[in-house]
Amino acid sequence: MSRLKLFSIIESPLHPDFSALYKRLNIEESKFSSMRKAISALKTQSPDLVIAEFIYGYGNNYAGVNVCNLDVFLCSLQKYSATTRILVLVEQHEFQYVEKLAALFPLYAVLQYPVREQDIESSLKSAIETVL
């Protein structure tokens, strides 16, 4: 069986490092420090799973088109890999805004900080079952 591919998009120091867990679950992790790099990688790789942080666009100048940092990436993801499972990490004070993103894109799981290894492991195992 081939290894599942995971994009880990790390845009802040809050993003936990679960690389050892991914390895234990036989998941091949690709780390990206920006959405631009992750979008670029979509052209050559199709991830089975994505773990990314939700950062609400409080003062964006897009007339309400963009909700957060994930919009453009998730739009690109629909084009290149529509079956990818999205796991979103979010701070408590921004949790109320995730609903706006979920209305636009299918989110598999939303995990609120602090995210413990058992939380992410449970969500990943569940997502893996739906991918396979």
C-alpha positions as CSV (number, residue, x, y, z in Angstrom):
1,M,0.0,0.0,0.0
2,S,1.3,3.5,-0.9
3,R,1.8,6.0,1.8
4,L,-0.8,8.8,2.2
5,K,0.4,12.3,1.4
6,L,-0.1,15.1,3.9
7,F,0.5,18.9,3.3
8,S,1.3,20.6,6.6
9,I,1.0,24.3,6.1
10,I,2.7,26.1,8.9
11,E,2.2,29.8,9.1
12,S,2.7,30.5,12.8
13,P,4.6,29.2,15.8
14,L,1.3,27.8,17.2
15,H,1.2,25.0,14.6
16,P,2.2,21.9,16.5
17,D,4.9,19.5,15.1
18,F,3.3,16.1,14.8
19,S,5.9,14.7,12.3
20,A,6.6,11.7,14.5
21,L,2.8,10.9,14.6
22,Y,2.5,11.2,10.8
23,K,5.5,8.9,10.4
24,R,4.0,6.4,12.8
25,L,0.7,6.4,10.8
26,N,2.7,5.9,7.6
27,I,1.8,9.4,6.3
28,E,4.3,11.2,4.1
29,E,4.4,14.8,5.2
30,S,5.4,17.8,3.1
31,K,5.9,21.0,5.1
32,F,5.1,24.5,3.7
33,S,5.8,27.8,5.3
34,S,3.3,29.7,3.1
35,M,0.1,29.3,1.1
36,R,2.0,30.3,-2.0
37,K,4.4,27.5,-1.7
38,A,1.6,25.0,-0.9
39,I,-0.4,26.1,-4.0
40,S,2.7,25.8,-6.1
41,A,3.2,22.2,-4.9
42,L,-0.4,21.3,-5.8
43,K,0.6,21.5,-9.4
44,T,2.9,18.4,-9.0
45,Q,1.5,16.6,-5.9
46,S,-2.0,15.7,-4.8
47,P,-2.3,15.4,-1.0
48,D,-4.7,13.0,0.6
49,L,-4.8,15.2,3.7
50,V,-4.1,18.8,4.6
51,I,-3.5,20.3,8.0
52,A,-3.4,24.1,8.1
53,E,-4.1,27.0,10.4
54,F,-7.1,29.2,10.1
55,I,-6.3,32.9,10.3
56,Y,-9.3,35.1,9.9
57,G,-9.0,38.0,7.5
58,Y,-10.2,40.8,9.9
59,G,-9.1,43.7,7.7
60,N,-8.8,42.2,4.3
61,N,-9.5,44.5,1.4
62,Y,-11.3,41.9,-0.8
63,A,-14.9,43.2,-0.3
64,G,-15.7,40.1,1.7
65,V,-14.5,37.6,-1.0
66,N,-11.8,36.1,1.1
67,V,-12.7,34.9,4.6
68,C,-9.2,33.9,5.7
69,N,-5.7,32.7,4.8
70,L,-7.0,29.4,3.4
71,D,-9.5,30.6,0.7
72,V,-7.1,30.7,-2.3
73,F,-5.4,27.5,-1.4
74,L,-8.7,25.6,-0.9
75,C,-10.0,27.0,-4.2
76,S,-6.9,25.6,-5.9
77,L,-7.2,22.4,-4.0
78,Q,-10.7,21.8,-5.5
79,K,-9.1,22.1,-9.0
80,Y,-6.1,19.7,-8.4
81,S,-7.4,17.3,-5.7
82,A,-11.0,17.6,-4.8
83,T,-11.1,14.5,-2.6
84,T,-8.4,15.8,-0.1
85,R,-9.5,15.9,3.5
86,I,-8.9,19.3,5.2
87,L,-8.1,19.5,8.9
88,V,-8.1,23.1,10.2
89,L,-6.4,24.3,13.4
90,V,-7.8,27.4,14.9
91,E,-7.4,29.7,18.0
92,Q,-10.3,29.9,20.3
93,H,-11.1,33.6,19.6
94,E,-11.3,32.9,15.9
95,F,-13.3,29.7,16.1
96,Q,-16.6,31.6,15.5
97,Y,-15.4,32.5,12.0
98,V,-14.6,29.0,10.8
99,E,-18.2,28.5,10.0
100,K,-17.9,31.1,7.1
101,L,-15.1,29.0,5.6
102,A,-17.0,25.8,6.1
103,A,-19.9,27.3,4.1
104,L,-17.6,27.7,1.1
105,F,-15.4,24.5,1.3
106,P,-15.8,21.1,2.8
107,L,-13.7,20.9,6.0
108,Y,-13.2,17.4,7.5
109,A,-12.3,18.5,11.0
110,V,-11.7,21.7,12.9
111,L,-9.5,21.4,16.0
112,Q,-9.1,24.2,18.5
113,Y,-5.8,25.1,20.0
114,P,-4.2,23.7,22.1
115,V,-4.3,20.7,19.9
116,R,-3.1,17.5,21.6
117,E,-1.5,14.6,19.8
118,Q,-4.5,12.3,20.6
119,D,-6.9,14.8,19.1
120,I,-5.0,15.0,15.8
121,E,-4.4,11.3,15.8
122,S,-8.1,10.5,16.2
123,S,-9.1,13.0,13.4
124,L,-6.4,11.6,11.1
125,K,-7.4,8.0,11.6
126,S,-11.0,8.9,10.9
127,A,-9.9,10.8,7.8
128,I,-7.7,8.0,6.6
129,E,-10.6,5.6,6.7
130,T,-12.6,7.8,4.4
131,V,-9.6,8.3,2.0
132,L,-8.9,4.5,1.6
